[in-house]
Amino acid sequence: MSDLVSIITASYNAEKYIEETIKSVQAQTYQNWEMLITDECSTDKTSQIVQNLAKDDTRIKLFKLSNKILAQQ
């Protein structure tokens, strides 16, 4: 059994690159991974793109941060 590898990716208005980033991870030969993507209040289609790709690959998980969380930091 292979160890699980967690790939953590922060994103903000990354609609131009997020799909390519995810596809690059999916193309790797090592398959026991999860991709945790945080969307830091994007105003573009980043979240929608990630959600669409996550429908077909349960290893992809989206965490949407709210303005309230960011304001507390």
C-alpha positions as CSV (number, residue, x, y, z in Angstrom):
1,M,0.0,0.0,0.0
2,S,1.3,3.5,-0.9
3,D,1.3,6.4,1.4
4,L,-1.3,9.2,0.8
5,V,0.3,12.4,-0.5
6,S,-1.6,15.6,0.1
7,I,-1.1,18.4,-2.4
8,I,-2.2,21.7,-1.0
9,T,-2.8,24.5,-3.5
10,A,-3.8,28.0,-2.6
11,S,-5.7,29.9,-5.3
12,Y,-6.9,33.4,-5.9
13,N,-8.4,34.4,-9.3
14,A,-6.6,31.5,-10.9
15,E,-9.1,30.6,-13.6
16,K,-6.4,30.8,-16.3
17,Y,-4.2,28.2,-14.6
18,I,-6.2,26.1,-12.1
19,E,-7.4,23.5,-14.6
20,E,-3.9,23.0,-16.0
21,T,-2.5,22.7,-12.4
22,I,-5.1,20.0,-11.5
23,K,-4.6,18.2,-14.8
24,S,-0.8,18.1,-14.2
25,V,-1.4,16.4,-10.8
26,Q,-3.8,14.0,-12.3
27,A,-1.3,13.0,-15.0
28,Q,1.3,11.8,-12.5
29,T,2.0,8.1,-12.3
30,Y,1.6,8.1,-8.5
31,Q,-2.1,7.8,-7.9
32,N,-2.6,7.8,-4.1
33,W,-3.0,11.5,-3.6
34,E,-5.5,14.1,-2.6
35,M,-5.5,17.7,-3.8
36,L,-6.7,20.2,-1.3
37,I,-7.4,23.6,-3.0
38,T,-8.2,26.7,-1.1
39,D,-10.0,29.5,-2.9
40,E,-9.2,32.7,-1.2
41,C,-12.3,34.7,-2.2
42,S,-11.7,34.7,-5.9
43,T,-13.9,36.9,-8.0
44,D,-13.5,34.9,-11.2
45,K,-14.5,31.3,-12.1
46,T,-11.8,29.5,-10.1
47,S,-14.3,27.8,-7.8
48,Q,-16.6,26.7,-10.6
49,I,-13.7,25.2,-12.5
50,V,-12.4,23.3,-9.4
51,Q,-15.9,22.1,-8.5
52,N,-16.5,20.8,-12.1
53,L,-13.2,18.8,-12.0
54,A,-13.9,17.5,-8.5
55,K,-17.2,16.0,-9.7
56,D,-15.2,13.5,-11.8
57,D,-12.3,13.0,-9.3
58,T,-13.1,12.7,-5.6
59,R,-9.4,13.2,-4.7
60,I,-9.9,16.9,-5.4
61,K,-11.4,18.9,-2.6
62,L,-12.2,22.6,-2.6
63,F,-12.2,24.8,0.5
64,K,-13.7,28.2,-0.1
65,L,-12.5,30.9,2.4
66,S,-14.9,33.7,3.2
67,N,-14.0,37.4,3.6
68,K,-14.9,37.0,7.3
69,I,-12.1,34.5,7.8
70,L,-9.6,36.6,6.0
71,A,-10.5,39.7,7.9
72,Q,-9.7,38.0,11.2
73,Q,-6.2,37.3,10.2
